[in-house]
Each structure stands twice: as C-alpha cells, then as structure tokens.
Amino acid sequence: MATPADLTVLEGPADRVAPLLLGAVLRHDGVAVRLTEVEAYGGADDAGSHAFRGRTPRSSVMFGPPGRLYVYFTYGMHHCANVVTGPEGSASAVLLRAGDVVEGLDLARSRRPGASDRDLARGPARLCRALALTREHDGVVLGEGTVELVPGPRPRVWETGPRVGLREAPDRPWRFWLPGEPSVSAYRPAARRPRRAGGRASEE
C-alpha cells in the first residue's frame, strides 16, 4: 500500500477494503498513525455517504481512481480523511476514524496540546490534526508524495457495528475496529433535534 503499484487491494468496495486497513500505518509530515478504527462509505446505495446524491465538487474524489485521499472540512473547524477505494467511477471510501501514534510522538503532542497519548488520534478530526492533514491533501495519491499508507499484518479478528453519528442509514454495520484498542473512539448515535411547537421530533 505504500506505492501506487501496491494499491490494488483498494480496488474493492469500501466495506470489503475497510477491515483490511486495520493495522496499516498512515504517515505524513513526521508522524505515523497505526489505524485501529475505520468506517466504510458507498455511493448511491448508501444514504449516509457524501456521494449519495451523486458527484459534487465536494465528493468528486470519492469516485476514484482508488488509492487517493478524500479530505473534507466539517463543522467549520475539522478535517476528516478517507482512503478512496474502487472501482473507478463508483463512489467508495473508507473514513479513517482512529489510531495510535507510532512515530513522531512529540510532534503529534505539539499539534494536540493537552491531549493524552491515547487521544492524540482518537477520532477522525484528531487523527487529521496529529498528521497535519488538511483540504490541501484532498485528492493526493498515496505513495506519490508526502502521504504514505504502509500495510501492517492483516488482522485476524475485528469487530463491526453501526457508524458514528449518522442520521441516514444509521444501522448499517460498516464501522470496523480492532478489539481491545484504547484509541478506538466511543460510539455515539446521531443527536436528535428538540421537538418543535406544532411539529414532530426529528433527528438532527
């Protein structure tokens, strides 16, 4: 997975590729994170995906080719990184939810002041902050520049469950994580909107 020639494993659909990324190491700008938790996202068949309504300027990288980063900005303050999977033309990506810092610990601490070592990359926004990934890295090809994805031992055991905080397709079990890893983030369902006067409650 470190070079374009090694990225054929990413040519499958996101839900099949996602667990294979557990234990892999993402490296950028002096810090490396071993992935302990990921989430799969599809296209037109996945209401929880950015690509559910088709290609947009924001989601266009999700349509491939595989082996690129899809980095988006959310809530006006956070970046989240995904590995694009395949085949090309069919939107599919794996959100990198959490991991352990295995190289560049002091540098990661300086980017996440006050965080415990367990929390340095525990959650997708924290992971991007520790690795210094931003929208500038949207569309970069893994292994061709400063961002590398290096395979680890293929995991023998992983757990699955619903994705975090989704209002649409909330029960699809496309979150994958390594059991017993302290850096795995806590599961939270989508928040609910307060009941409106004269109306009904709806999910936020």
C-alpha positions as CSV (number, residue, x, y, z in Angstrom):
1,M,0.0,0.0,0.0
2,A,3.0,2.4,0.2
3,T,3.3,2.9,-3.5
4,P,0.8,3.1,-6.4
5,A,1.8,-0.4,-7.6
6,D,0.8,-1.8,-4.2
7,L,-2.7,-0.2,-4.1
8,T,-4.6,-2.9,-5.9
9,V,-6.0,-4.0,-2.6
10,L,-8.0,-0.8,-2.6
11,E,-9.9,-1.6,-5.8
12,G,-12.7,-3.4,-4.0
13,P,-15.8,-1.9,-2.4
14,A,-15.4,0.1,0.8
15,D,-17.0,-2.4,3.1
16,R,-14.6,-5.2,2.0
17,V,-11.5,-3.0,2.0
18,A,-12.2,-1.3,5.3
19,P,-11.2,-4.1,7.7
20,L,-8.0,-4.7,5.7
21,L,-6.9,-1.2,6.6
22,L,-6.9,-2.0,10.3
23,G,-3.3,-2.2,11.5
24,A,-2.0,-0.3,8.4
25,V,0.1,2.8,9.1
26,L,-0.6,6.2,7.6
27,R,2.4,8.5,7.6
28,H,2.7,12.2,6.9
29,D,4.9,15.2,7.9
30,G,6.9,13.4,10.6
31,V,4.0,11.5,12.3
32,A,2.8,7.9,11.7
33,V,-0.5,6.5,12.9
34,R,-1.4,2.8,13.1
35,L,-5.1,2.6,12.2
36,T,-7.4,0.9,14.8
37,E,-10.8,2.1,13.6
38,V,-12.4,2.8,10.2
39,E,-15.8,3.3,8.6
40,A,-16.9,2.3,5.1
41,Y,-19.0,4.6,2.8
42,G,-20.5,3.8,-0.5
43,G,-22.3,5.9,-3.2
44,A,-25.8,6.0,-4.5
45,D,-26.8,2.9,-2.4
46,D,-25.6,4.5,0.9
47,A,-27.7,7.3,2.3
48,G,-25.1,8.1,4.9
49,S,-22.5,8.9,2.2
50,H,-21.4,12.3,0.8
51,A,-21.9,10.7,-2.6
52,F,-25.5,9.5,-2.1
53,R,-26.9,12.2,-4.3
54,G,-24.2,11.9,-7.0
55,R,-21.0,13.6,-7.8
56,T,-20.5,17.1,-6.4
57,P,-17.4,19.3,-6.2
58,R,-17.0,18.1,-2.6
59,S,-17.4,14.4,-3.2
60,S,-15.8,14.1,-6.7
61,V,-12.6,12.5,-5.3
62,M,-14.8,9.6,-3.9
63,F,-15.4,8.4,-7.5
64,G,-11.8,7.4,-7.9
65,P,-9.5,6.2,-9.0
66,P,-8.7,4.3,-5.8
67,G,-5.6,5.0,-3.8
68,R,-6.3,8.7,-3.2
69,L,-7.1,10.6,-0.1
70,Y,-10.6,12.3,0.2
71,V,-10.3,15.0,2.8
72,Y,-13.3,17.1,3.7
73,F,-13.9,20.0,6.1
74,T,-16.8,19.8,8.6
75,Y,-18.4,22.0,11.2
76,G,-16.2,24.9,10.1
77,M,-13.3,23.6,12.1
78,H,-12.4,19.9,11.5
79,H,-10.8,17.9,8.7
80,C,-11.5,14.2,8.2
81,A,-9.6,11.9,5.9
82,N,-10.8,8.9,3.8
83,V,-9.0,6.4,1.6
84,V,-10.7,6.1,-1.7
85,T,-11.5,2.6,-2.8
86,G,-12.7,1.2,-6.1
87,P,-13.6,0.6,-8.8
88,E,-13.2,3.9,-10.5
89,G,-16.4,5.6,-11.3
90,S,-18.3,4.1,-8.4
91,A,-18.1,6.2,-5.2
92,S,-16.5,4.4,-2.4
93,A,-14.2,5.4,0.5
94,V,-13.1,4.4,4.0
95,L,-13.1,7.1,6.7
96,L,-10.0,6.8,9.0
97,R,-11.6,7.1,12.4
98,A,-8.8,6.5,14.9
99,G,-5.4,5.1,15.6
100,D,-2.2,5.0,17.7
101,V,0.7,7.4,17.1
102,V,3.7,5.1,16.4
103,E,6.2,7.6,15.1
104,G,6.7,11.3,15.8
105,L,5.0,11.2,19.2
106,D,6.4,14.6,20.4
107,L,5.4,16.3,17.2
108,A,1.9,14.8,17.5
109,R,1.7,16.1,21.1
110,S,2.7,19.6,19.9
111,R,-0.2,19.5,17.4
112,R,-2.7,18.3,20.0
113,P,-1.6,20.1,23.2
114,G,-3.1,18.8,26.4
115,A,-4.3,15.5,24.9
116,S,-3.4,12.2,26.4
117,D,-1.4,9.9,24.2
118,R,-4.4,7.7,23.9
119,D,-6.4,10.6,22.5
120,L,-3.9,12.0,20.1
121,A,-5.6,10.3,17.1
122,R,-8.7,9.0,18.7
123,G,-11.4,10.3,16.4
124,P,-11.2,11.4,12.7
125,A,-10.6,15.1,13.3
126,R,-7.9,14.4,15.9
127,L,-6.2,11.9,13.6
128,C,-6.1,14.6,10.9
129,R,-4.7,17.1,13.3
130,A,-2.0,14.8,14.6
131,L,-1.0,14.0,11.0
132,A,-1.3,17.7,9.8
133,L,-3.8,16.6,7.0
134,T,-6.0,19.4,5.6
135,R,-8.0,20.1,2.4
136,E,-4.7,20.7,0.7
137,H,-4.3,16.9,0.7
138,D,-7.7,16.2,-0.9
139,G,-7.0,14.0,-4.0
140,V,-3.4,13.2,-3.3
141,V,-2.2,9.8,-4.5
142,L,-1.0,7.7,-1.6
143,G,2.7,6.9,-2.0
144,E,3.4,9.5,-4.7
145,G,4.0,12.4,-2.4
146,T,4.3,13.1,1.3
147,V,1.4,10.8,2.4
148,E,2.1,7.1,2.7
149,L,-0.1,4.1,3.6
150,V,2.0,1.2,4.7
151,P,0.4,-2.2,5.3
152,G,0.6,-4.0,8.6
153,P,-0.1,-7.6,9.5
154,R,-3.6,-8.5,8.1
155,P,-5.9,-8.5,11.2
156,R,-7.2,-11.9,12.2
157,V,-10.0,-10.5,14.3
158,W,-12.0,-7.3,14.2
159,E,-15.4,-6.1,15.4
160,T,-18.2,-4.3,13.5
161,G,-21.0,-2.1,14.4
162,P,-23.1,0.9,13.2
163,R,-21.3,4.0,12.0
164,V,-21.0,7.0,14.4
165,G,-23.4,9.9,14.4
166,L,-25.4,9.2,11.2
167,R,-29.0,10.3,10.7
168,E,-29.3,8.3,7.4
169,A,-28.6,4.6,7.2
170,P,-27.6,4.6,10.9
171,D,-27.7,0.9,11.5
172,R,-25.5,-0.3,8.6
173,P,-22.7,-2.2,10.4
174,W,-19.8,-0.6,8.5
175,R,-17.7,0.6,11.3
176,F,-14.7,-1.7,11.9
177,W,-12.3,-1.7,14.8
178,L,-9.6,-3.7,16.5
179,P,-10.9,-5.1,19.8
180,G,-9.2,-4.0,23.0
181,E,-7.5,-0.9,21.5
182,P,-7.7,2.1,23.8
183,S,-7.6,4.5,20.8
184,V,-10.9,3.3,19.4
185,S,-13.4,6.1,19.6
186,A,-16.7,5.9,21.5
187,Y,-19.9,5.1,19.6
188,R,-22.5,7.9,19.5
189,P,-25.7,7.8,17.6
190,A,-26.9,11.0,15.9
191,A,-28.3,13.6,18.2
192,R,-32.0,14.4,18.0
193,R,-33.5,17.8,17.4
194,P,-35.7,19.2,20.1
195,R,-39.4,18.9,19.4
196,R,-40.8,21.9,17.6
197,A,-44.1,23.5,18.6
198,G,-46.9,22.1,16.4
199,G,-44.5,19.6,14.8
200,R,-42.8,16.3,15.5
201,A,-39.3,15.4,16.7
202,S,-36.8,14.7,14.0
203,E,-33.2,13.6,14.0
204,E,-30.6,16.3,13.8
